[in-house]
Amino acid sequence: MTRARGGPRTQRQSRVGEVLRHALAEVLSRGDLRDPALVGVSVTVTEVELGPDLKNATAWIMPLGGHDAEKVAAGLNRCARYLRGQVSHEVALRYTPQLRFSVDRSFEIAERIGTLLNEPGVRRDLDKDSSEDE
């Protein structure tokens, strides 16, 4: 899957991204971050994308309930150096990538598509198409 730009990710990028996602989730679950935007907030790391050189990583996050997502992402970006250090203790990589946090908008997009598909006009057309197929 490619999110922003560039070609498809390599198997190594995907594998390292998944390892970093698990490590970040572990570090965030400890709840030892003192940034005001992060106190008492549960954060889900949905994906970690790495650059081709594995030196930069974007962690796609969503706070539980989706409230104040931009503030939470800003708080995580303020704590990125600390989080990078904590992650480096969790994973065995030669070089721990620089971390950047962005809000994962895929949940909003999926909800919008679901809403559109359930509108009466669209639902009628979908039902009509499925009855014609039978």
N, C-alpha and C positions, 0 to 999 in steps of 0.2 A: 504494500500500500504506500502510495506517495501522497503526502499531505499538501505541501506547499509548492515545491518545485523540484526539478531534477528528475532523474530516472528512477527506476525501481531500486529499492535498497538491496544490498547484498545480504547473503545469509549471515555473514559475520556481523554486519550492522544490526540486523534483526535479533540475533542471539545476544549480543552485548547489550542492546537496548532492553531486552527482556530481563537480563540479569540486573541492570541498573534500576529498572522499574520495581523489581522485588526489593532491592536494597533501599531505595527511596521510601517505599511503603513501610518497610521495617523501621527506618529512622523516624519517619513522620508519626508512626503509631506510638512512639515513646512519649510524644507530647512535651518534649523539653525545649521547644522553641519559645522565646520570650517576646517576640514581636507582638505588639498589641493586636494586629490584624489576624494573628494565628492562635491566640489564646482560646482554648476550648473549641477549636474548629477541627472537624475530621475532614481529611483531604484524601480523595481518591486519585491515584496516579493511573491514568488510563493508558498511556503509552509514552515511551521514551524514544525519540528519534535521534540518531547520531549522524553527524556529517561523515563524508567519505573517509576523512583521516582519523575519525574516532576521537577527535579532540574537543568537539563541541556537541552538546546534547540539548535538545529541547524536550522538556518534560511537560506533557499535556495533562492538566489537572482539572478537577472539579470538586469543590467543597460539597459536603453532604447537604442535600437540599438545594444546592445551587445558589444560595444566598451570598451576596457580596463577593462573587467570584473574582472580579477585577482587583478588589482590595486584598484578597487572599493571595492571588498571583503576585501582586506587588510586594506583599510581605515575604513570600517565598523567595522572590528575586533579591530582596534585601538580605536574606539569610543564605544566599546561594554559596558563598565561600565556606560557611560553617557546614552546610549540608554536603558540599563536595568533600570536605575533610572527613565527615562521618561516613559517607559512602565509601571513601577510599579504605576505611577499616573493614568494611563489609565484603568488598569484592577484591579479587586478586587480578588487578590489571596493571600493566606497566605504567600506564598514564591514565589518571582519572579525568574524564572530560570536564570542561567548564559547563556549568548547568545554567539553563535559562528556563523559566516557567511561563507557560501560556495556558489560557483557559481553553478547555476542550469544548468547542461549540457543536460537536456532533450530536449531543443529546437534544439541544434546541432544534437542530435541523430535523432530526428524526421525529420529534414531537410535532413540528410544523407539517411535515409530510403526512403523518398520521391524521392530523386534524383536517388537512385538505382531502385526504382519501375518504374521510367519514362525512364530508359535506353531502347534503341530500342529492344535489345534481350529479356529483361525481359517483356517489354510491349507486344511484339509479343507472348510470352508464356502465358501471362495473358489473352490476347485477345483470344488465341486459346482455353484455358481452359474454358473461359466463353461461347464460341460458342458451345463447346462440351456438356455443361450442359443443353443447350436449346434443 
